[in-house]
Amino acid sequence: MAEPTQAPTTQDSPETAPAAPERYGYCHWHSGHAHGIRLIEAIEQGSGPGISYHACPDCIKLHRLVPLVDR
Ligand SMILES: [Zn+2]
């Protein structure tokens, strides 16, 4: 049995690209979509997935919001 000459596919995989720090999503403060949103508040409810609020960098500065992960 000849061994395959090809190296394992551990190189140059497009999925190994570093995750972009910016996240695109809905900003609840200016009611629109924006890049680089951060999770500000997550309210868990007894039933349902709960409510989570995201804000874009501009609204974080404007309203002096504190991202949940920075608390
Ligand atoms: Zn915003």
N, CA, C, O and the ligand as a Tripos MOL2 file, in Angstrom:
@<TRIPOS>MOLECULE
protein
  285   283    72     0     0
PROTEIN
NO_CHARGES

@<TRIPOS>ATOM
      1 N           0.8480   -1.2020    0.0000 N.3       1 MET1
      2 CA          0.0000    0.0000    0.0000 C.3       1 MET1
      3 C           0.8770    1.2430    0.0000 C.2       1 MET1
      4 O           1.6010    1.4860    0.9660 O.2       1 MET1
      5 N           0.8260    2.0120   -1.0380 N.am      2 ALA2
      6 CA          1.5950    3.2600   -1.0980 C.3       2 ALA2
      7 C           0.8860    4.3420   -0.2940 C.2       2 ALA2
      8 O          -0.3310    4.5110   -0.3690 O.2       2 ALA2
      9 N           1.6800    5.0600    0.4680 N.am      3 GLU3
     10 CA          1.0620    6.1430    1.2480 C.3       3 GLU3
     11 C           0.7670    7.3420    0.3570 C.2       3 GLU3
     12 O           1.5290    7.6400   -0.5620 O.2       3 GLU3
     13 N          -0.3010    8.0040    0.6190 N.am      4 PRO4
     14 CA         -0.6120    9.2100   -0.1780 C.3       4 PRO4
     15 C           0.4700   10.2630    0.0120 C.2       4 PRO4
     16 O           0.9360   10.5090    1.1250 O.2       4 PRO4
     17 N           0.8550   10.8750   -1.0990 N.am      5 THR5
     18 CA          1.9130   11.8860   -1.0300 C.3       5 THR5
     19 C           1.3840   13.2460   -0.6130 C.2       5 THR5
     20 O           2.1420   14.1470   -0.2550 O.2       5 THR5
     21 N           0.0790   13.3710   -0.6690 N.am      6 GLN6
     22 CA         -0.4870   14.6760   -0.3090 C.3       6 GLN6
     23 C          -0.4600   14.8780    1.2040 C.2       6 GLN6
     24 O          -0.7810   13.9720    1.9740 O.2       6 GLN6
     25 N          -0.0820   16.0480    1.6000 N.am      7 ALA7
     26 CA         -0.0810   16.3740    3.0190 C.3       7 ALA7
     27 C          -1.5190   16.5430    3.4960 C.2       7 ALA7
     28 O          -2.4160   16.8770    2.7220 O.2       7 ALA7
     29 N          -1.7080   16.3080    4.7550 N.am      8 PRO8
     30 CA         -3.0640   16.5500    5.3020 C.3       8 PRO8
     31 C          -3.5090   17.9750    5.0320 C.2       8 PRO8
     32 O          -2.6880   18.8890    4.9510 O.2       8 PRO8
     33 N          -4.7880   18.1550    4.8960 N.am      9 THR9
     34 CA         -5.3060   19.4880    4.5480 C.3       9 THR9
     35 C          -5.3400   20.3950    5.7640 C.2       9 THR9
     36 O          -6.4010   20.8350    6.2060 O.2       9 THR9
     37 N          -4.1640   20.6620    6.2890 N.am     10 THR10
     38 CA         -4.0990   21.5500    7.4540 C.3      10 THR10
     39 C          -3.5220   22.9060    7.0820 C.2      10 THR10
     40 O          -3.2460   23.7300    7.9540 O.2      10 THR10
     41 N          -3.3410   23.1350    5.7880 N.am     11 GLN11
     42 CA         -2.7230   24.4040    5.3920 C.3      11 GLN11
     43 C          -3.6340   25.1840    4.4590 C.2      11 GLN11
     44 O          -4.3190   24.6090    3.6130 O.2      11 GLN11
     45 N          -3.6330   26.4640    4.6190 N.am     12 ASP12
     46 CA         -4.3500   27.3710    3.7280 C.3      12 ASP12
     47 C          -5.8330   27.0470    3.6210 C.2      12 ASP12
     48 O          -6.4390   27.2020    2.5610 O.2      12 ASP12
     49 N          -6.3870   26.6150    4.6850 N.am     13 SER13
     50 CA         -7.8270   26.4210    4.6640 C.3      13 SER13
     51 C          -8.5080   27.7680    4.8840 C.2      13 SER13
     52 O          -8.1350   28.5010    5.7990 O.2      13 SER13
     53 N          -9.4820   28.1000    4.0740 N.am     14 PRO14
     54 CA        -10.1190   29.4170    4.2310 C.3      14 PRO14
     55 C         -10.8110   29.5770    5.5850 C.2      14 PRO14
     56 O         -11.0540   30.6940    6.0430 O.2      14 PRO14
     57 N         -11.1170   28.4630    6.2060 N.am     15 GLU15
     58 CA        -11.8230   28.5570    7.4820 C.3      15 GLU15
     59 C         -10.8660   28.8060    8.6430 C.2      15 GLU15
     60 O         -11.3030   29.0220    9.7730 O.2      15 GLU15
     61 N          -9.5520   28.7740    8.3650 N.am     16 THR16
     62 CA         -8.6020   29.0210    9.4420 C.3      16 THR16
     63 C          -8.2640   30.5020    9.5630 C.2      16 THR16
     64 O          -7.4740   30.8970   10.4210 O.2      16 THR16
     65 N          -8.8630   31.3190    8.7020 N.am     17 ALA17
     66 CA         -8.6140   32.7570    8.7850 C.3      17 ALA17
     67 C          -9.0850   33.2560   10.1480 C.2      17 ALA17
     68 O         -10.1110   32.8040   10.6570 O.2      17 ALA17
     69 N          -8.3480   34.1740   10.7280 N.am     18 PRO18
     70 CA         -8.7260   34.6950   12.0440 C.3      18 PRO18
     71 C         -10.0990   35.3510   11.9920 C.2      18 PRO18
     72 O         -10.4390   36.0500   11.0370 O.2      18 PRO18
     73 N         -10.8520   35.1180   13.0070 N.am     19 ALA19
     74 CA        -12.2010   35.6750   13.0420 C.3      19 ALA19
     75 C         -12.1390   37.1920   13.0760 C.2      19 ALA19
     76 O         -11.3620   37.7870   13.8230 O.2      19 ALA19
     77 N         -12.9510   37.7840   12.2740 N.am     20 ALA20
     78 CA        -12.9770   39.2460   12.2470 C.3      20 ALA20
     79 C         -13.4920   39.7690   13.5860 C.2      20 ALA20
     80 O         -14.4940   39.2800   14.1070 O.2      20 ALA20
     81 N         -12.8070   40.7600   14.1350 N.am     21 PRO21
     82 CA        -13.2480   41.3090   15.4210 C.3      21 PRO21
     83 C         -14.5820   42.0100   15.3080 C.2      21 PRO21
     84 O         -15.3140   42.1490   16.2880 O.2      21 PRO21
     85 N         -14.8880   42.4490   14.1070 N.am     22 GLU22
     86 CA        -16.1440   43.1650   13.9380 C.3      22 GLU22
     87 C         -17.2690   42.1910   13.6570 C.2      22 GLU22
     88 O         -17.1010   41.1860   12.9670 O.2      22 GLU22
     89 N         -18.3810   42.5130   14.1960 N.am     23 ARG23
     90 CA        -19.5320   41.6520   14.0210 C.3      23 ARG23
     91 C         -20.6690   42.4960   13.4780 C.2      23 ARG23
     92 O         -20.9580   43.5750   13.9950 O.2      23 ARG23
     93 N         -21.2940   42.0080   12.4580 N.am     24 TYR24
     94 CA        -22.3730   42.7520   11.8360 C.3      24 TYR24
     95 C         -23.6990   42.3310   12.4320 C.2      24 TYR24
     96 O         -23.9910   41.1420   12.5630 O.2      24 TYR24
     97 N         -24.4900   43.3150   12.7880 N.am     25 GLY25
     98 CA        -25.7670   42.9630   13.3730 C.3      25 GLY25
     99 C         -26.6220   44.1870   13.6240 C.2      25 GLY25
    100 O         -26.3430   45.2840   13.1410 O.2      25 GLY25
    101 N         -27.6650   43.9630   14.3890 N.am     26 TYR26
    102 CA        -28.6430   45.0160   14.6300 C.3      26 TYR26
    103 C         -28.2990   45.8090   15.8820 C.2      26 TYR26
    104 O         -28.0700   45.2420   16.9500 O.2      26 TYR26
    105 N         -28.2660   47.1100   15.7350 N.am     27 CYS27
    106 CA        -28.0310   47.9770   16.8820 C.3      27 CYS27
    107 C         -29.3840   48.4610   17.3930 C.2      27 CYS27
    108 O         -30.1500   49.0940   16.6670 O.2      27 CYS27
    109 N         -29.6560   48.1540   18.6430 N.am     28 HIS28
    110 CA        -30.9600   48.5230   19.2030 C.3      28 HIS28
    111 C         -31.0330   49.9990   19.5570 C.2      28 HIS28
    112 O         -32.1220   50.5210   19.7960 O.2      28 HIS28
    113 N         -29.9040   50.6760   19.5950 N.am     29 TRP29
    114 CA        -29.9280   52.0750   20.0410 C.3      29 TRP29
    115 C         -30.2700   53.0280   18.9100 C.2      29 TRP29
    116 O         -30.9950   54.0010   19.1200 O.2      29 TRP29
    117 N         -29.7640   52.7650   17.7250 N.am     30 HIS30
    118 CA        -30.1630   53.6300   16.6080 C.3      30 HIS30
    119 C         -31.0800   52.8880   15.6410 C.2      30 HIS30
    120 O         -31.3830   53.3740   14.5510 O.2      30 HIS30
    121 N         -31.5110   51.7080   16.0620 N.am     31 SER31
    122 CA        -32.4860   50.9380   15.2890 C.3      31 SER31
    123 C         -32.0340   50.7080   13.8540 C.2      31 SER31
    124 O         -32.7480   51.0040   12.8960 O.2      31 SER31
    125 N         -30.8430   50.1770   13.7390 N.am     32 GLY32
    126 CA        -30.3460   49.8680   12.4080 C.3      32 GLY32
    127 C         -29.1940   48.8960   12.4980 C.2      32 GLY32
    128 O         -28.6830   48.6140   13.5820 O.2      32 GLY32
    129 N         -28.7930   48.3910   11.3570 N.am     33 HIS33
    130 CA        -27.6880   47.4410   11.3340 C.3      33 HIS33
    131 C         -26.3680   48.1730   11.2400 C.2      33 HIS33
    132 O         -26.2730   49.2400   10.6340 O.2      33 HIS33
    133 N         -25.3610   47.5930   11.8420 N.am     34 ALA34
    134 CA        -24.0450   48.2230   11.8360 C.3      34 ALA34
    135 C         -22.9770   47.1620   12.0420 C.2      34 ALA34
    136 O         -23.2580   46.0490   12.4850 O.2      34 ALA34
    137 N         -21.7460   47.5310   11.7110 N.am     35 HIS35
    138 CA        -20.6120   46.6390   11.9280 C.3      35 HIS35
    139 C         -20.0270   46.8890   13.3150 C.2      35 HIS35
    140 O         -20.1050   47.9930   13.8540 O.2      35 HIS35
    141 N         -19.4570   45.8660   13.8610 N.am     36 GLY36
    142 CA        -18.7530   46.0280   15.1320 C.3      36 GLY36
    143 C         -19.6630   46.1260   16.3300 C.2      36 GLY36
    144 O         -19.2930   46.7350   17.3330 O.2      36 GLY36
    145 N         -20.8440   45.5410   16.2530 N.am     37 ILE37
    146 CA        -21.7630   45.6320   17.3850 C.3      37 ILE37
    147 C         -21.2460   44.8020   18.5510 C.2      37 ILE37
    148 O         -20.5080   43.8340   18.3690 O.2      37 ILE37
    149 N         -21.6420   45.1930   19.7270 N.am     38 ARG38
    150 CA        -21.2620   44.4750   20.9340 C.3      38 ARG38
    151 C         -22.5220   44.1430   21.7150 C.2      38 ARG38
    152 O         -23.5110   44.8760   21.6840 O.2      38 ARG38
    153 N         -22.4620   43.0280   22.4080 N.am     39 LEU39
    154 CA        -23.5780   42.6460   23.2580 C.3      39 LEU39
    155 C         -23.5600   43.5050   24.5140 C.2      39 LEU39
    156 O         -22.5760   43.5240   25.2530 O.2      39 LEU39
    157 N         -24.6450   44.2040   24.7440 N.am     40 ILE40
    158 CA        -24.7090   45.0990   25.8950 C.3      40 ILE40
    159 C         -25.4760   44.4530   27.0440 C.2      40 ILE40
    160 O         -25.0310   44.4770   28.1920 O.2      40 ILE40
    161 N         -26.5950   43.8940   26.7340 N.am     41 GLU41
    162 CA        -27.4260   43.3610   27.7920 C.3      41 GLU41
    163 C         -28.0780   42.0690   27.3340 C.2      41 GLU41
    164 O         -28.5320   41.9630   26.1940 O.2      41 GLU41
    165 N         -28.1220   41.1140   28.2000 N.am     42 ALA42
    166 CA        -28.8120   39.8720   27.8930 C.3      42 ALA42
    167 C         -29.7590   39.5620   29.0390 C.2      42 ALA42
    168 O         -29.3340   39.2990   30.1640 O.2      42 ALA42
    169 N         -31.0110   39.5970   28.7420 N.am     43 ILE43
    170 CA        -32.0190   39.3540   29.7670 C.3      43 ILE43
    171 C         -32.6310   37.9860   29.5290 C.2      43 ILE43
    172 O         -33.3080   37.7570   28.5270 O.2      43 ILE43
    173 N         -32.3870   37.0920   30.4520 N.am     44 GLU44
    174 CA        -32.9170   35.7510   30.2860 C.3      44 GLU44
    175 C         -34.3270   35.6830   30.8350 C.2      44 GLU44
    176 O         -34.6200   36.1910   31.9170 O.2      44 GLU44
    177 N         -35.1750   35.0560   30.0820 N.am     45 GLN45
    178 CA        -36.5670   34.9380   30.4840 C.3      45 GLN45
    179 C         -36.8900   33.4880   30.7980 C.2      45 GLN45
    180 O         -36.1860   32.5680   30.3810 O.2      45 GLN45
    181 N         -37.9590   33.3100   31.5340 N.am     46 GLY46
    182 CA        -38.3520   31.9540   31.9040 C.3      46 GLY46
    183 C         -38.6840   31.1230   30.6900 C.2      46 GLY46
    184 O         -38.3480   29.9410   30.6210 O.2      46 GLY46
    185 N         -39.3410   31.7420   29.7380 N.am     47 SER47
    186 CA        -39.6710   31.0320   28.5110 C.3      47 SER47
    187 C         -39.1550   31.8220   27.3220 C.2      47 SER47
    188 O         -39.2480   33.0490   27.2860 O.2      47 SER47
    189 N         -38.6200   31.1170   26.3690 N.am     48 GLY48
    190 CA        -38.0960   31.8050   25.2080 C.3      48 GLY48
    191 C         -36.5990   31.9970   25.3150 C.2      48 GLY48
    192 O         -35.9960   31.7030   26.3470 O.2      48 GLY48
    193 N         -36.0150   32.4800   24.2650 N.am     49 PRO49
    194 CA        -34.5540   32.6170   24.2130 C.3      49 PRO49
    195 C         -34.0340   33.7970   25.0140 C.2      49 PRO49
    196 O         -32.8260   33.9290   25.2080 O.2      49 PRO49
    197 N         -34.9260   34.6520   25.4790 N.am     50 GLY50
    198 CA        -34.4610   35.8270   26.1940 C.3      50 GLY50
    199 C         -34.2270   36.9840   25.2590 C.2      50 GLY50
    200 O         -34.3330   36.8600   24.0390 O.2      50 GLY50
    201 N         -33.9050   38.1200   25.8610 N.am     51 ILE51
    202 CA        -33.7100   39.3220   25.0600 C.3      51 ILE51
    203 C         -32.2560   39.7600   25.1610 C.2      51 ILE51
    204 O         -31.6910   39.8340   26.2530 O.2      51 ILE51
    205 N         -31.6770   40.0400   24.0440 N.am     52 SER52
    206 CA        -30.3170   40.5490   24.0560 C.3      52 SER52
    207 C         -30.2640   41.8540   23.2700 C.2      52 SER52
    208 O         -30.8560   41.9740   22.1980 O.2      52 SER52
    209 N         -29.5510   42.8190   23.8180 N.am     53 TYR53
    210 CA        -29.4240   44.1090   23.1640 C.3      53 TYR53
    211 C         -27.9980   44.2950   22.6960 C.2      53 TYR53
    212 O         -27.0400   44.0510   23.4300 O.2      53 TYR53
    213 N         -27.8810   44.7370   21.4470 N.am     54 HIS54
    214 CA        -26.5600   45.0040   20.8890 C.3      54 HIS54
    215 C         -26.4680   46.4720   20.5190 C.2      54 HIS54
    216 O         -27.4670   47.1070   20.1790 O.2      54 HIS54
    217 N         -25.2720   46.9950   20.5890 N.am     55 ALA55
    218 CA        -25.0460   48.3830   20.2100 C.3      55 ALA55
    219 C         -23.7960   48.4800   19.3440 C.2      55 ALA55
    220 O         -22.8390   47.7250   19.5150 O.2      55 ALA55
    221 N         -23.8280   49.4230   18.4150 N.am     56 CYS56
    222 CA        -22.6720   49.6420   17.5560 C.3      56 CYS56
    223 C         -21.6790   50.5480   18.2980 C.2      56 CYS56
    224 O         -22.0370   51.1930   19.2840 O.2      56 CYS56
    225 N         -20.4410   50.5900   17.8190 N.am     57 PRO57
    226 CA        -19.4200   51.4060   18.5090 C.3      57 PRO57
    227 C         -19.8410   52.8580   18.6840 C.2      57 PRO57
    228 O         -19.5640   53.4610   19.7210 O.2      57 PRO57
    229 N         -20.5010   53.4230   17.6900 N.am     58 ASP58
    230 CA        -20.9210   54.8160   17.8010 C.3      58 ASP58
    231 C         -21.9050   55.0100   18.9430 C.2      58 ASP58
    232 O         -21.7860   55.9610   19.7150 O.2      58 ASP58
    233 N         -22.8710   54.1170   19.0510 N.am     59 CYS59
    234 CA        -23.8590   54.2410   20.1080 C.3      59 CYS59
    235 C         -23.2360   53.9210   21.4660 C.2      59 CYS59
    236 O         -23.6580   54.4730   22.4820 O.2      59 CYS59
    237 N         -22.2490   53.0460   21.4930 N.am     60 ILE60
    238 CA        -21.5720   52.7420   22.7520 C.3      60 ILE60
    239 C         -20.8950   54.0040   23.2820 C.2      60 ILE60
    240 O         -20.9430   54.2990   24.4760 O.2      60 ILE60
    241 N         -20.2680   54.7340   22.3740 N.am     61 LYS61
    242 CA        -19.6310   55.9880   22.7850 C.3      61 LYS61
    243 C         -20.6800   57.0230   23.1610 C.2      61 LYS61
    244 O         -20.5760   57.6910   24.1910 O.2      61 LYS61
    245 N         -21.6880   57.1430   22.3120 N.am     62 LEU62
    246 CA        -22.6980   58.1820   22.4930 C.3      62 LEU62
    247 C         -23.4320   58.0130   23.8150 C.2      62 LEU62
    248 O         -23.6770   58.9870   24.5270 O.2      62 LEU62
    249 N         -23.7800   56.7850   24.1370 N.am     63 HIS63
    250 CA        -24.5710   56.5290   25.3490 C.3      63 HIS63
    251 C         -23.7190   55.9980   26.4960 C.2      63 HIS63
    252 O         -24.2340   55.6470   27.5580 O.2      63 HIS63
    253 N         -22.4090   55.9430   26.2670 N.am     64 ARG64
    254 CA        -21.4880   55.4440   27.2950 C.3      64 ARG64
    255 C         -21.9220   54.0720   27.7940 C.2      64 ARG64
    256 O         -22.0220   53.8180   28.9950 O.2      64 ARG64
    257 N         -22.1720   53.2080   26.8340 N.am     65 LEU65
    258 CA        -22.5930   51.8590   27.1780 C.3      65 LEU65
    259 C         -21.3810   51.0190   27.5430 C.2      65 LEU65
    260 O         -20.2580   51.3170   27.1370 O.2      65 LEU65
    261 N         -21.6150   49.9940   28.2930 N.am     66 VAL66
    262 CA        -20.5300   49.0920   28.6980 C.3      66 VAL66
    263 C         -20.8610   47.7020   28.1670 C.2      66 VAL66
    264 O         -21.8280   47.0810   28.6090 O.2      66 VAL66
    265 N         -20.0720   47.2180   27.2300 N.am     67 PRO67
    266 CA        -20.3160   45.8640   26.7210 C.3      67 PRO67
    267 C         -20.3150   44.8330   27.8490 C.2      67 PRO67
    268 O         -19.5740   44.9510   28.8250 O.2      67 PRO67
    269 N         -21.1430   43.8470   27.6910 N.am     68 LEU68
    270 CA        -21.3250   42.8580   28.7490 C.3      68 LEU68
    271 C         -20.0130   42.1810   29.1190 C.2      68 LEU68
    272 O         -19.7650   41.9030   30.2920 O.2      68 LEU68
    273 N         -19.1800   41.9190   28.1300 N.am     69 VAL69
    274 CA        -17.9380   41.1910   28.3940 C.3      69 VAL69
    275 C         -16.9050   42.0490   29.1340 C.2      69 VAL69
    276 O         -15.9410   41.5250   29.6940 O.2      69 VAL69
    277 N         -17.1160   43.3780   29.1310 N.am     70 ASP70
    278 CA        -16.1490   44.2640   29.7810 C.3      70 ASP70
    279 C         -16.4950   44.5360   31.2400 C.2      70 ASP70
    280 O         -15.7640   45.2420   31.9350 O.2      70 ASP70
    281 N         -17.6090   43.9760   31.7020 N.am     71 ARG71
    282 CA        -18.0080   44.2480   33.0740 C.3      71 ARG71
    283 C         -17.2690   43.3600   34.0500 C.2      71 ARG71
    284 O         -17.4850   43.4560   35.2580 O.2      71 ARG71
    285 ZN        -26.0140   52.1940   16.8790 Zn       72 ZN72
@<TRIPOS>BOND
     1     1     2 1
     2     2     3 1
     3     3     4 2
     4     3     5 am
     5     5     6 1
     6     6     7 1
     7     7     8 2
     8     7     9 am
     9     9    10 1
    10    10    11 1
    11    11    12 2
    12    11    13 am
    13    13    14 1
    14    14    15 1
    15    15    16 2
    16    15    17 am
    17    17    18 1
    18    18    19 1
    19    19    20 2
    20    19    21 am
    21    21    22 1
    22    22    23 1
    23    23    24 2
    24    23    25 am
    25    25    26 1
    26    26    27 1
    27    27    28 2
    28    27    29 am
    29    29    30 1
    30    30    31 1
    31    31    32 2
    32    31    33 am
    33    33    34 1
    34    34    35 1
    35    35    36 2
    36    35    37 am
    37    37    38 1
    38    38    39 1
    39    39    40 2
    40    39    41 am
    41    41    42 1
    42    42    43 1
    43    43    44 2
    44    43    45 am
    45    45    46 1
    46    46    47 1
    47    47    48 2
    48    47    49 am
    49    49    50 1
    50    50    51 1
    51    51    52 2
    52    51    53 am
    53    53    54 1
    54    54    55 1
    55    55    56 2
    56    55    57 am
    57    57    58 1
    58    58    59 1
    59    59    60 2
    60    59    61 am
    61    61    62 1
    62    62    63 1
    63    63    64 2
    64    63    65 am
    65    65    66 1
    66    66    67 1
    67    67    68 2
    68    67    69 am
    69    69    70 1
    70    70    71 1
    71    71    72 2
    72    71    73 am
    73    73    74 1
    74    74    75 1
    75    75    76 2
    76    75    77 am
    77    77    78 1
    78    78    79 1
    79    79    80 2
    80    79    81 am
    81    81    82 1
    82    82    83 1
    83    83    84 2
    84    83    85 am
    85    85    86 1
    86    86    87 1
    87    87    88 2
    88    87    89 am
    89    89    90 1
    90    90    91 1
    91    91    92 2
    92    91    93 am
    93    93    94 1
    94    94    95 1
    95    95    96 2
    96    95    97 am
    97    97    98 1
    98    98    99 1
    99    99   100 2
   100    99   101 am
   101   101   102 1
   102   102   103 1
   103   103   104 2
   104   103   105 am
   105   105   106 1
   106   106   107 1
   107   107   108 2
   108   107   109 am
   109   109   110 1
   110   110   111 1
   111   111   112 2
   112   111   113 am
   113   113   114 1
   114   114   115 1
   115   115   116 2
   116   115   117 am
   117   117   118 1
   118   118   119 1
   119   119   120 2
   120   119   121 am
   121   121   122 1
   122   122   123 1
   123   123   124 2
   124   123   125 am
   125   125   126 1
   126   126   127 1
   127   127   128 2
   128   127   129 am
   129   129   130 1
   130   130   131 1
   131   131   132 2
   132   131   133 am
   133   133   134 1
   134   134   135 1
   135   135   136 2
   136   135   137 am
   137   137   138 1
   138   138   139 1
   139   139   140 2
   140   139   141 am
   141   141   142 1
   142   142   143 1
   143   143   144 2
   144   143   145 am
   145   145   146 1
   146   146   147 1
   147   147   148 2
   148   147   149 am
   149   149   150 1
   150   150   151 1
   151   151   152 2
   152   151   153 am
   153   153   154 1
   154   154   155 1
   155   155   156 2
   156   155   157 am
   157   157   158 1
   158   158   159 1
   159   159   160 2
   160   159   161 am
   161   161   162 1
   162   162   163 1
   163   163   164 2
   164   163   165 am
   165   165   166 1
   166   166   167 1
   167   167   168 2
   168   167   169 am
   169   169   170 1
   170   170   171 1
   171   171   172 2
   172   171   173 am
   173   173   174 1
   174   174   175 1
   175   175   176 2
   176   175   177 am
   177   177   178 1
   178   178   179 1
   179   179   180 2
   180   179   181 am
   181   181   182 1
   182   182   183 1
   183   183   184 2
   184   183   185 am
   185   185   186 1
   186   186   187 1
   187   187   188 2
   188   187   189 am
   189   189   190 1
   190   190   191 1
   191   191   192 2
   192   191   193 am
   193   193   194 1
   194   194   195 1
   195   195   196 2
   196   195   197 am
   197   197   198 1
   198   198   199 1
   199   199   200 2
   200   199   201 am
   201   201   202 1
   202   202   203 1
   203   203   204 2
   204   203   205 am
   205   205   206 1
   206   206   207 1
   207   207   208 2
   208   207   209 am
   209   209   210 1
   210   210   211 1
   211   211   212 2
   212   211   213 am
   213   213   214 1
   214   214   215 1
   215   215   216 2
   216   215   217 am
   217   217   218 1
   218   218   219 1
   219   219   220 2
   220   219   221 am
   221   221   222 1
   222   222   223 1
   223   223   224 2
   224   223   225 am
   225   225   226 1
   226   226   227 1
   227   227   228 2
   228   227   229 am
   229   229   230 1
   230   230   231 1
   231   231   232 2
   232   231   233 am
   233   233   234 1
   234   234   235 1
   235   235   236 2
   236   235   237 am
   237   237   238 1
   238   238   239 1
   239   239   240 2
   240   239   241 am
   241   241   242 1
   242   242   243 1
   243   243   244 2
   244   243   245 am
   245   245   246 1
   246   246   247 1
   247   247   248 2
   248   247   249 am
   249   249   250 1
   250   250   251 1
   251   251   252 2
   252   251   253 am
   253   253   254 1
   254   254   255 1
   255   255   256 2
   256   255   257 am
   257   257   258 1
   258   258   259 1
   259   259   260 2
   260   259   261 am
   261   261   262 1
   262   262   263 1
   263   263   264 2
   264   263   265 am
   265   265   266 1
   266   266   267 1
   267   267   268 2
   268   267   269 am
   269   269   270 1
   270   270   271 1
   271   271   272 2
   272   271   273 am
   273   273   274 1
   274   274   275 1
   275   275   276 2
   276   275   277 am
   277   277   278 1
   278   278   279 1
   279   279   280 2
   280   279   281 am
   281   281   282 1
   282   282   283 1
   283   283   284 2
@<TRIPOS>SUBSTRUCTURE
     1 MET1         2 RESIDUE 1 A MET
     2 ALA2         6 RESIDUE 1 A ALA
     3 GLU3        10 RESIDUE 1 A GLU
     4 PRO4        14 RESIDUE 1 A PRO
     5 THR5        18 RESIDUE 1 A THR
     6 GLN6        22 RESIDUE 1 A GLN
     7 ALA7        26 RESIDUE 1 A ALA
     8 PRO8        30 RESIDUE 1 A PRO
     9 THR9        34 RESIDUE 1 A THR
    10 THR10       38 RESIDUE 1 A THR
    11 GLN11       42 RESIDUE 1 A GLN
    12 ASP12       46 RESIDUE 1 A ASP
    13 SER13       50 RESIDUE 1 A SER
    14 PRO14       54 RESIDUE 1 A PRO
    15 GLU15       58 RESIDUE 1 A GLU
    16 THR16       62 RESIDUE 1 A THR
    17 ALA17       66 RESIDUE 1 A ALA
    18 PRO18       70 RESIDUE 1 A PRO
    19 ALA19       74 RESIDUE 1 A ALA
    20 ALA20       78 RESIDUE 1 A ALA
    21 PRO21       82 RESIDUE 1 A PRO
    22 GLU22       86 RESIDUE 1 A GLU
    23 ARG23       90 RESIDUE 1 A ARG
    24 TYR24       94 RESIDUE 1 A TYR
    25 GLY25       98 RESIDUE 1 A GLY
    26 TYR26      102 RESIDUE 1 A TYR
    27 CYS27      106 RESIDUE 1 A CYS
    28 HIS28      110 RESIDUE 1 A HIS
    29 TRP29      114 RESIDUE 1 A TRP
    30 HIS30      118 RESIDUE 1 A HIS
    31 SER31      122 RESIDUE 1 A SER
    32 GLY32      126 RESIDUE 1 A GLY
    33 HIS33      130 RESIDUE 1 A HIS
    34 ALA34      134 RESIDUE 1 A ALA
    35 HIS35      138 RESIDUE 1 A HIS
    36 GLY36      142 RESIDUE 1 A GLY
    37 ILE37      146 RESIDUE 1 A ILE
    38 ARG38      150 RESIDUE 1 A ARG
    39 LEU39      154 RESIDUE 1 A LEU
    40 ILE40      158 RESIDUE 1 A ILE
    41 GLU41      162 RESIDUE 1 A GLU
    42 ALA42      166 RESIDUE 1 A ALA
    43 ILE43      170 RESIDUE 1 A ILE
    44 GLU44      174 RESIDUE 1 A GLU
    45 GLN45      178 RESIDUE 1 A GLN
    46 GLY46      182 RESIDUE 1 A GLY
    47 SER47      186 RESIDUE 1 A SER
    48 GLY48      190 RESIDUE 1 A GLY
    49 PRO49      194 RESIDUE 1 A PRO
    50 GLY50      198 RESIDUE 1 A GLY
    51 ILE51      202 RESIDUE 1 A ILE
    52 SER52      206 RESIDUE 1 A SER
    53 TYR53      210 RESIDUE 1 A TYR
    54 HIS54      214 RESIDUE 1 A HIS
    55 ALA55      218 RESIDUE 1 A ALA
    56 CYS56      222 RESIDUE 1 A CYS
    57 PRO57      226 RESIDUE 1 A PRO
    58 ASP58      230 RESIDUE 1 A ASP
    59 CYS59      234 RESIDUE 1 A CYS
    60 ILE60      238 RESIDUE 1 A ILE
    61 LYS61      242 RESIDUE 1 A LYS
    62 LEU62      246 RESIDUE 1 A LEU
    63 HIS63      250 RESIDUE 1 A HIS
    64 ARG64      254 RESIDUE 1 A ARG
    65 LEU65      258 RESIDUE 1 A LEU
    66 VAL66      262 RESIDUE 1 A VAL
    67 PRO67      266 RESIDUE 1 A PRO
    68 LEU68      270 RESIDUE 1 A LEU
    69 VAL69      274 RESIDUE 1 A VAL
    70 ASP70      278 RESIDUE 1 A ASP
    71 ARG71      282 RESIDUE 1 A ARG
    72 ZN72       285 GROUP 0 **** ****
